[in-house]
Amino acid sequence: MKYNIDYGITNLIPEKIAKEYKCMPINILQNKLSAVVSNDTCADNFTLIREYFNKLGISQIDLLSVAEVEIERLINTYYAIEFENYDIRCEMEKIRNNRDSKALFEYILLKAIELKSSDIHMMFEDDFFVIRFRIKGKLKTFAMIDKLWGENVVRVLKVKSNIEVSKTKSPKDSRMKFYLEKEEIDIRVSVVNTIQNEKISLRILNNQDIPLNLSELELNDYEKNIIKRTIFLNSGFVLICGPTGSGKSTTLRCLLNELNDAKRHIVSIEDPIEYTMKGITQIQVDNSAENAFNKALRYIVRQDPDVIYIGEIRDFESADVATKASLTGHLVFSTLHTRDANSAMERMQNLGIDRETLKSSINLIINQRLVGLLCENCKHKVIYKGSCIEELEIKPGSETYEAVGCEVCGYSGYEKVVPIIEVLIFNEDLETGALFEKIFKLLHLGKIELKEALKYLWY
């Protein structure tokens, strides 16, 4: 559905109220306000919405009913950081008045770094060029500008990252440096063509507030003891499983840092290398070359490694080299995209590794997810109105909490993102469940959103 949305009209109603009433203003003309509301909004909410706008002096209100998910999309898109922070709003107003593309691009990078964003997304959407930050794992709109100015910002980005400006049809990858008070920030750039124009993704590689060692992973004593006991063995296979975006690479980085004492030769194969680690031999694989990953795997075994880190088990050859290396005096770490420990074993067997070999090689399996802990300063209580979710003991009338966003949490709605893990020593009867128990407890303590818990339940 096409809307003629006045950018900045969200100032009429705070985001917290918009989410509670499931309502967002679209535009106002001659004191007549147009707004969208969820199609399951009750009569009481309609009354509250009208009363709220009447207090602002707006008596004529045209309410358009849309699906609840559409309300969520609009609120999450148009409630921008630019209007929630006075200093940012003032600076953006100066840049808008001068229409300075270079200044805007540099300010985007500056604020993304200050707000500890891991990624910046820039894309053309409807009538706008939308700039979003990923903060604590979630996307939040920073600002919107008109499409023509957006095209100029993209040109500035391409020049700074040595991408040919005229080429817009094929995907492009590059890197650039940004300097902040003499600190060098490394940024990975990805540009792809879409039906509306080009889509930009920037990964800020050394700006993430992520753990660096085992003590920062917030594990309990049992988990720490199990992990330390296994990663300091001379040989064996440590496998970390979970879906994409569950923090597997971050956990592996912490484990490698525990071992990185200059007494062991640690070698990694990565695609691509995102973080440089001193004292570790890091090899970046060129995927344009045929079979490059597996060739690199075969060669590093000849480099006298004590510890081998393989970014991901992809096929039979990588699985075969990893298991054989773990059985011949090497400590091997890798990841696998699976739901749980049992699925990891099945996947390895499907790749062609027999169960007896796996039993002999695997020391430890770590199954994990990432969850966002809600900001205690701004989280919003909601009454659940859906059908019963027996596994989570949620029924109509249950109280749950949702993220909103404030200055304290960097407008993300979350205090921090933490890994939720279960550690499993391999045996014939793998028992799982600890991960679900942790998710269940955090939900009922009001620490995470219901939809965060459902990600684990339904994956």
N, C-alpha and C positions, 0 to 999 in steps of 0.2 A: 504494500500500500504506500502511495506517495503522500508525503506530508510537506506542507510549506512551513517549516519550523524556523522560528526566529531564534537565532543563536544568542544565548544569554537570557532568554525568557525564564529559564530555570531559577533565576534569582527570586522569582515570585513565591516559590515554595521550597523549603529545605529538602535535601535528598531524603533525610530520615522520614519526613512526613509524606513525601511522594511515594516511598516504598510502603509505608503503613497504609495509605489510602489507595495504593495502586493507581496513581493518577499522575499525569505529567502535562503541564501547559504546552501548547504548540505555538500559538500566536495570539496577539491581541490587536484589535482594530476598532477604533472609536468606542472604547470602553466595553467591547464585546470580546470575551475571552473564549478561545477554542482550546479544548483539552481532550486528551485521550484517557480512558479509564478501562480497567480490566472488565471483561464481559461476565466475570463472576462476582463483581462488586455487589454487595448487599445494599438494601434500601437505606440502612443507617449510614453507610459510608457515603452514599450519594448526598445525603443531608449534611454530613460533616464537611464534605468537599465544598458544597455551595456556601455553607456558613463561613468556611475558612476564607474563600475569595470575597464574600460579601464584606468581611471585616477589612479587606484591603481596598474597599470602595468599588469593587467590580460586581455589578448586579446582573449583567447579562452573561450567561455562561452556556456555551454549546458543548456538550459532552459527547464524544464519539467512543463507542464501545469497541474494544479490540481484544485479541487473545492475551492472556496473562504473560506469555513469553514475549510478546511484542512490547508490552509495557516494560518488562525487565530490560529488553534490548535498548529501548529508547532512553530509559533512565541511566543505564550504564554507559551509553554513548554520549549523551548531551550534558550530563552533570560533570563539567570539566574542572580540573584543578585550578585553571585560570580564574574561575569565579569564586573559588573557595579560599583563596589566599590573597590578602590585600596587596602585599608587596609584588607578587607575581602579576596580579591584575594591572597594577600601575606600570610595571615594566613592559608588559605586553602592549599596553595602550600606547606607550612611547614608540615601540617598534612598529606597531600598526600604523601610527601616524606618519612615520618615515617610510613605511613599506620597504624596509631594509631586509632583503632576503638573507644576506650573509649574517647579519646581526641576529636574526631569528634562528637560523640554524645553530649558531654558536650558543645562543641562549637555551635552546632545546637540549643540547648536549650538557650544558652547565647544570640545568635543573634536574635532568635525568641522573646525573652523577650525584648531586646533592641529596636527591631523594632515594639513592641507592637502588636505582632501577637496574635490572639485569638486561633488559631489552627495550628498544624503541621501535614502535611500529608506525609507519606513515603510509597512508593509502587514500585514494580518491573514493569518496562514498557520497552518493546523491549529489548535493550541491556544494560539498565541502571537501577540503583536504584535511583529514583527521590525523592528529598526532597522539599516540597512546604510549604510555609507559607500562612495563611489566614490573610491578612493585610487590615484593613478597609473594611472587608466583601468580599474581592476578593482574589483568590489564585494567588500566584506568586512563580515561581520556585526559590529556594535558591541555590541549587547545584545539580549535578548528580555525581554518582560514579558507578563503575562497580558492577555487581550483586554479585560477591563473597564477596567483601568488605561490600556490603549492608547486606548480611546475617550475617556477624560478628557484624554489628551495631545493627541489630535486637536482636541478642543474648545479647548484652550489655544492651539494653533496657529491655529485659525480666528479666534479673538478678536484675536490679535496681528497677523494679516494682513488684518483687516477683511472676513472671509468670513462670511456668515450661517450660524450654527451649525445651524439647523434644516433647511437645504436640503442633502440628501444624494444626490439622484438625478441631477443634471446636473453636468457638468464645470465646474470653477471655476479661474480663474487670478488671481493677485494678486502683490503684492510686500510685503516687510516689511524693516525695518531692525533690525540687531542691533549693539549697541555693545560693543566690547572694548577696554578701556583707552583710551578716547576715540576709537578708530578706528571709523568707521561702515562696517559690512558690509552690502552690499546682497544681498538674497535673493529669488529668484523662486520663487513657490509655485504648484504645480499639484496639484489634487485631482480624482480621478476615482472613480466608483462601480464596484465589482467585485462578483462573485458572493459574496464573503466579507464585504465591507464596503468602506470607502473606502481608496484607495491614495494616498499622499502622495509627492510628489517635490519636493525643494527644491534649487535650483541656487544655489550660493554664488558670486556673480558676480565678486567681487574677491578671491578667496582662492586661485585656482589658480596653481600654480607653473609658469607658462607663459612661453615666450619673448615678448619685446616687440619685438625688432628682428632684422635679418638675421644679425647676428653670433652670436645666441643659438640659431640653428637647427641648429648643428653640421653645416654643409655643408662639402664639400671645396672647395679653391680654384677648381677648374674650375666647379663649380656656382655659387659666389658670383660669379665674374666674368661668367658668362653672364647671371645674374639682374640684376646691377647694370647691365650693358650695355643690357639691354632695358627695365628699369623707368624709366630716366631718359630714354627717348626722349619726344618731344613728343606722339606719337600711336601708336595701335595697340591691340591686344587681347591681354591676358595672361589665359590660362584655366588654372585649377587643377582637375584632375579626380581622382577617387578615390571609393570608396564612402562611405556615411554613417559618421561617426566617425573619419575618417582625418586629421583636423586641418587641413582645407582653410581653414576660417575663421581659424584661428590663424596659418597661413602668410600669408594675405592681410593680416591685421592687422599683421604684421611688415613686409610690403612697403609698406603705407601709411605706417607710422611712418618708414620710410626717406625717404619723399617729403614728409613733413609738416614743411616748413621755413618755413611762412608766406609763401612766394613763389608757391605754387600754391593755387588754390581746389579743395579736395577735397570731393566730395559723395558720400554713401553712401545706398543704399536698403536697409533691413534689416527682417527679420521674424522675431523681434523684435530690438530693439537690446539686446544683452547687455552690451556694454562701451562706456562713453562715452570718446571720444577728443577731447582738446582740440585746437582748431584745425581740426576737420573738421565739415562740415555733415552731420549725421546725420538721416535721415528714417525714421520708423517707419511701416510700412504697416498700415492697418487692413483686415484681410482680410474683415471683415464687410461692407465696402462692395464692390459689384460692380466688378470690373476695377480695383481700387485700385492694385495693383502697377504695372500698365502705364500707368495715368494718371500716377502719380508719375514714372515713367521719362520720359514725354513732357515733363513740366513741368521736370525738373531740367536738361534740355538748354538751357532758356531762362535758367538761372541763371548763365550764363557760367562753367561749370566747366572746370578744366584736367584734373582726374582724376575719373573716375566709378567708384564701386564698387557693383556690383549683387550683392546677396547670393547670387543663384542664377539661372541661366538656366532658365526654366520652360516657355516656349512660343514660338511663332513671333514674337509681338510683342516679347517681351523680347530674343530673339536678334536680331531685325531692328534694334531700336533700338540695341543694343550694338554690332553690327557697323557700322552707319551712323555712329554717333558716333565710332568708332575710325578711320573713314575721313575724318572731317571735322575733324581737329585735336584730338581728345580722346584721352587715355590711359584705357583701360577695363580694369577688373579684374572677374572673376566666377568662379563655380564651376559645375561640372557633375558630376552623379552618374554616373560611368562607370568602367569597369574600367581603361582605358588610353587613350593618346593617340589611337590609331586609332579606338577606340570613341567618343571625344569628337567626332572629325570626322564620323563616321557619324551620331551623334545630332544634331549641328547641321544636317547636310544633311537628315535626316529631319524636322526642324522647319521646313524650307523655305528654308534659306540655301544658295545654290549654292556649289560648290567654289571657283570663281574668286574670289568675294567673300571667302571664308574665307582663301584664299591671300594676298589683298591686305591683309587686316585683322589676322590673328593674328601677333603677334610671337613669342610664347613659350607653350608648354604645359608645365605642371608636373604630373607624375603622382606621387601620394604615398600612403603608408600610415603608420600609427602603430604602433610596436612597443614593447613593454615590455622593457627591459633587466633581466635578473634580478639580484636582490640577491646580491652575492658572499658576503655574510655567512651567508646561510641557504639558498641554492639547494640542491636535492637531486638527486643523480645517480640516474638510473633506467636500466634496461636495456630497450631496445625489444624487444617480443615480437610485434609485428604483422607483417603482410605487407610485402614490399619496397616502398619508395617510390623509384622509380628517379630521378625528377627531382631529389630531394634527396639521393640516394646514402645512403639509410637502409635498413638491412636488419636482420633479427632478430639480436640481440646487440649492436647499435650502442648506444653510450652517449649519452644525452641528459640534459637537466636540466629540473626542474620548480620552480615557485615554491612557497615555503612561507609565509614571513612572520615578521618579528621586529621588535623595537623600533627597530632601525637603519633599516628601510625603512618604518616606519609600519604594520607588519603587512600590507603589501600583497604582499610577495614580490618587489617590483621596485625597482630603484635609481632609475629614472626612465623616462619615456615619451618617445621621440624620433621625429621624422619621418624616414622613409626615402623619398627622392625621386629622380626622374630628371627632368632638364630637357631639353626638346626644342625646337629652333628649327624652325619649320614649313618643310617642303619637300615635294616630291612623294613621296619615299620615307621615311616616318617609321620610324625604327629604335628598337625598344624592347629591354629586357633588362637594363639597368643596375640597375633596382630589384630584379629577381629575384636578380641576382648578389650584391647587398648582403645580402638576406635569407639566402641560402645560406651566405655567409661568417659571418654572425652566429650561425647555427645551429651550424655546425661549430666555432666558437670557444667554444661553451657560453654564449653571451650571451643567447640567447632560447630559449623553449620550442619543442618540435616543433609543438605545436598553433598557436603564433603563426605559424610558417612556413607551415603548411598553410592558414591563412586567406588568404594571398596566392596560394598555388598553386591553391586550389579556388574562389576567388571569380570 
